[in-house]
């Protein structure tokens, strides 16, 4: 399992809300690669400004990807539980 995944798993607690915000990282990469065809020029400009702020907080490491971006907030107990299949029903391991 990637280190980023195991580190993220360590923050799940009953009193924290975990909200993935990874699509922003995909948009940063898309704009950096010059793929702005489906974006409005104002969105491209705003993403450029957000990227500058982001790299001002989190250092860039050439050759490494940003694995995940998320927001944490205080939360009360869960009001509902997600329905999930057992891992054995959705995961297969070949040996």
Secondary structure as GFF3:
##gff-version 3
##sequence-region A 1 95
A	DSSP	alpha_helix	3	9	.	.	.	ID=ss1
A	DSSP	beta_strand	16	20	.	.	.	ID=ss2
A	DSSP	alpha_helix	23	32	.	.	.	ID=ss3
A	DSSP	alpha_helix	41	57	.	.	.	ID=ss4
A	DSSP	beta_strand	70	74	.	.	.	ID=ss5
A	DSSP	alpha_helix	87	90	.	.	.	ID=ss6
###
